[in-house]
């Protein structure tokens, strides 16, 4: 288990604390899961958690129960990227710490969202990096219908540039169903953003880490042991420096 909880872990704890009833995730004896990776204890992967130094940061705006879902991949971003921030989204209020972060002069925030739904003058497809300002990618961590509502009903994002991704590959995410191959999970979106910011090693590490997590998750679901010498783990090991 990580020595200290990261932003998504803290948000999960806060969300659990205010729950009227316990959130019951499936799997494990009596639903038990590792606090560090959210997998059942027999498939814990905390020992292979990577962390990569980056100039870029990620800010997750998370729909209400996203931090509670074992299949949420925003957690993986926070594992890998030290400057990951996480806030719970609500239509009627905004966390003051989020507004402070968006005004912090060290960051250049980008809202990551499809350009087809945004005024043309707000859309960018490249990331500006400089010594004065580091890119901060604001990722809406939610289902697609929820993300559209979050984008429309968050006026504090209206003045920010919108980074519209143009990925050529299809999504490799297999833990939740989607009708479209061009709908990417949260960690895939973050990896694409990091790559645009020139953080190639971090991007590839996050992609490989998602593959390991997917492998462990599905093996646990089918009551099979994880393959520590398999393709997923080999890919992550090859990226360690």
C-alpha positions as CSV (number, residue, x, y, z in Angstrom):
1,X,0.0,0.0,0.0
2,X,1.3,3.5,-0.8
3,X,2.9,5.3,2.2
4,X,0.5,8.2,2.0
5,X,-3.0,8.5,0.3
6,X,-3.1,10.5,-2.9
7,X,-5.8,12.9,-4.1
8,X,-8.2,10.3,-5.4
9,X,-7.8,8.1,-2.3
10,X,-8.5,11.1,-0.1
11,X,-11.6,12.0,-2.1
12,X,-12.8,8.5,-1.8
13,X,-12.4,8.6,1.9
14,X,-14.3,11.9,2.1
15,X,-17.1,10.5,-0.1
16,X,-17.4,7.4,2.1
17,X,-17.5,9.5,5.2
18,X,-20.6,11.3,4.1
19,X,-22.4,8.3,2.7
20,X,-25.7,7.5,4.3
21,X,-25.1,3.8,3.6
22,X,-22.0,1.8,2.8
23,X,-20.8,1.4,-0.8
24,X,-20.7,-2.3,-1.6
25,X,-18.2,-3.2,-4.3
26,X,-18.5,-6.7,-5.6
27,X,-15.7,-9.3,-5.1
28,X,-13.5,-10.6,-2.3
29,X,-14.5,-12.2,0.9
30,X,-17.2,-9.9,2.4
31,X,-16.3,-7.4,-0.3
32,X,-12.8,-6.8,1.1
33,X,-10.4,-4.9,-1.2
34,X,-6.9,-3.5,-0.8
35,X,-7.0,0.1,0.3
36,X,-4.0,0.9,-2.0
37,X,-5.2,-0.5,-5.3
38,X,-8.9,-1.4,-4.7
39,X,-8.4,-5.0,-5.9
40,X,-9.2,-8.1,-4.0
41,X,-6.2,-8.9,-1.7
42,X,-5.2,-12.0,-3.7
43,X,-4.7,-9.7,-6.7
44,X,-3.1,-6.7,-5.1
45,X,-0.7,-4.9,-7.4
46,X,0.6,-2.2,-5.0
47,X,4.2,-3.5,-5.2
48,X,4.4,-2.5,-8.9
49,X,3.0,1.0,-8.6
50,X,5.1,3.3,-10.7
51,X,5.6,7.0,-10.2
52,X,7.0,9.3,-12.9
53,X,8.3,12.8,-12.4
54,X,6.4,15.2,-14.7
55,X,6.1,18.9,-15.3
56,X,2.4,18.5,-16.3
57,X,-0.4,18.0,-13.8
58,X,-3.8,16.4,-13.9
59,X,-7.0,17.8,-12.2
60,X,-9.8,15.3,-12.0
61,X,-13.4,16.6,-11.7
62,X,-15.1,13.5,-10.5
63,X,-18.8,12.6,-10.7
64,X,-20.4,11.7,-7.4
65,X,-19.6,8.0,-7.1
66,X,-16.6,7.7,-9.4
67,X,-14.1,7.7,-6.5
68,X,-15.9,4.7,-5.1
69,X,-15.8,2.5,-8.2
70,X,-13.1,-0.2,-8.2
71,X,-13.0,0.1,-12.0
72,X,-12.3,3.9,-11.9
73,X,-9.0,4.7,-13.6
74,X,-8.5,8.2,-12.3
75,X,-6.9,6.4,-9.3
76,X,-4.2,5.1,-11.7
77,X,-3.4,8.6,-12.8
78,X,-2.9,9.7,-9.2
79,X,-0.7,6.7,-8.6
80,X,1.6,7.6,-11.5
81,X,1.5,11.5,-11.7
82,X,2.4,13.2,-8.4
83,X,0.7,16.4,-9.3
84,X,-2.8,14.9,-9.5
85,X,-5.6,16.8,-7.9
86,X,-9.1,15.5,-7.4
87,X,-12.4,17.2,-6.7
88,X,-15.9,16.1,-6.4
89,X,-18.3,17.8,-8.9
90,X,-21.7,19.2,-7.9
91,X,-24.0,21.4,-9.9
92,X,-24.8,23.8,-7.1
93,X,-21.4,24.3,-5.5
94,X,-17.7,24.3,-6.3
95,X,-14.8,23.4,-4.0
96,X,-13.0,26.6,-3.1
97,X,-9.7,24.8,-3.4
98,X,-10.5,24.0,-7.0
99,X,-10.9,27.7,-7.8
100,X,-7.6,28.5,-6.0
101,X,-5.9,25.8,-8.2
102,X,-7.3,27.2,-11.4
103,X,-6.0,30.7,-10.5
104,X,-2.5,29.4,-9.5
105,X,0.0,31.2,-11.8
106,X,2.3,28.2,-12.1
107,X,-0.4,26.3,-14.1
108,X,-2.0,26.7,-17.5
109,X,-5.3,24.9,-17.2
110,X,-6.8,23.0,-20.2
111,X,-10.3,21.5,-20.1
112,X,-10.1,18.2,-22.0
113,X,-13.3,17.9,-24.0
114,X,-14.3,17.1,-27.6
115,X,-14.1,20.2,-29.8
116,X,-17.3,19.4,-31.6
117,X,-19.3,20.6,-28.6
118,X,-17.4,23.9,-28.0
119,X,-17.1,27.3,-29.6
120,X,-14.3,27.2,-32.2
121,X,-12.3,30.0,-30.6
122,X,-11.9,28.1,-27.4
123,X,-10.5,24.9,-29.0
124,X,-6.8,24.0,-29.1
125,X,-5.1,20.9,-30.2
126,X,-1.6,21.6,-29.0
127,X,-0.2,22.2,-25.5
128,X,2.0,25.1,-24.7
129,X,4.8,24.4,-22.3
130,X,7.1,27.0,-20.7
131,X,9.2,27.5,-17.6
132,X,6.7,30.0,-16.3
133,X,3.5,27.9,-16.7
134,X,3.0,24.1,-16.6
135,X,0.1,22.4,-18.3
136,X,-2.7,21.3,-16.0
137,X,-5.2,19.0,-17.7
138,X,-8.7,19.2,-16.3
139,X,-10.3,15.8,-17.0
140,X,-14.0,15.2,-16.4
141,X,-14.1,11.8,-14.8
142,X,-17.6,10.5,-15.4
143,X,-19.8,8.7,-17.9
144,X,-20.2,10.5,-21.2
145,X,-23.7,11.9,-20.4
146,X,-22.5,13.0,-17.0
147,X,-19.4,14.6,-18.5
148,X,-21.5,16.7,-20.9
149,X,-23.6,18.0,-18.1
150,X,-20.6,18.8,-16.0
151,X,-19.0,20.7,-18.9
152,X,-22.2,22.7,-19.5
153,X,-22.9,23.5,-15.9
154,X,-19.4,24.5,-14.6
155,X,-19.2,28.3,-15.4
156,X,-15.8,28.5,-13.7
157,X,-14.4,26.5,-16.7
158,X,-15.9,28.8,-19.3
159,X,-12.9,31.0,-19.7
160,X,-10.4,28.2,-20.1
161,X,-9.1,26.8,-23.4
162,X,-10.5,23.4,-24.4
163,X,-8.0,20.7,-25.5
164,X,-9.7,18.6,-28.1
165,X,-7.9,15.3,-28.5
166,X,-7.5,13.6,-31.9
167,X,-6.4,10.1,-31.1
168,X,-5.8,7.7,-33.9
169,X,-6.0,4.5,-31.9
170,X,-9.1,2.9,-30.4
171,X,-9.7,2.5,-26.7
172,X,-8.2,-0.6,-25.0
173,X,-10.3,-0.3,-21.9
174,X,-12.3,-3.4,-21.1
175,X,-13.6,-2.9,-17.6
176,X,-16.8,-1.1,-18.4
177,X,-19.0,-1.3,-21.5
178,X,-19.1,1.4,-24.1
179,X,-20.9,1.5,-27.4
180,X,-18.0,3.3,-29.1
181,X,-14.4,2.5,-29.5
182,X,-13.5,6.2,-29.5
183,X,-14.7,6.7,-26.0
184,X,-11.6,6.6,-23.8
185,X,-11.3,5.8,-20.1
186,X,-10.0,8.5,-17.8
187,X,-6.4,7.2,-17.6
188,X,-6.2,6.8,-21.4
189,X,-7.3,10.4,-21.8
190,X,-4.6,11.5,-19.3
191,X,-1.9,9.5,-21.2
192,X,-2.8,11.2,-24.4
193,X,-2.6,14.6,-22.7
194,X,0.8,13.8,-21.2
195,X,2.1,12.7,-24.6
196,X,1.0,16.1,-26.1
197,X,2.9,17.8,-23.3
198,X,6.1,16.0,-24.2
199,X,5.8,13.7,-21.2
200,X,6.3,10.6,-23.3
201,X,7.7,8.3,-20.6
202,X,4.9,9.1,-18.2
203,X,2.3,8.6,-21.0
204,X,3.7,5.2,-21.8
205,X,4.0,4.2,-18.2
206,X,0.3,5.1,-17.5
207,X,-0.8,3.1,-20.5
208,X,1.2,0.1,-19.3
209,X,0.0,0.5,-15.8
210,X,-3.6,0.4,-17.1
211,X,-2.8,-2.8,-18.8
212,X,-1.6,-4.3,-15.6
213,X,-4.6,-3.1,-13.7
214,X,-7.0,-4.5,-16.3
215,X,-5.2,-7.8,-16.2
216,X,-5.4,-8.1,-12.4
217,X,-9.0,-6.9,-12.4
218,X,-10.2,-9.4,-15.0
219,X,-8.2,-12.3,-13.5
220,X,-9.8,-11.6,-10.2
221,X,-13.3,-11.4,-11.8
222,X,-12.8,-14.8,-13.3
223,X,-11.1,-16.2,-10.2
224,X,-7.8,-16.8,-11.9
225,X,-4.4,-15.9,-10.5
226,X,-2.5,-12.9,-12.1
227,X,0.3,-13.7,-14.4
228,X,3.2,-11.8,-13.0
229,X,5.4,-12.8,-15.9
230,X,2.9,-12.1,-18.6
231,X,2.7,-9.4,-21.3
232,X,1.1,-6.7,-19.2
233,X,3.7,-6.9,-16.4
234,X,6.6,-7.2,-18.9
235,X,5.4,-4.0,-20.6
236,X,5.4,-2.1,-17.3
237,X,8.8,-3.5,-16.2
238,X,10.4,-2.4,-19.5
239,X,9.5,1.2,-18.8
240,X,11.1,1.4,-15.4
241,X,14.2,3.6,-15.3
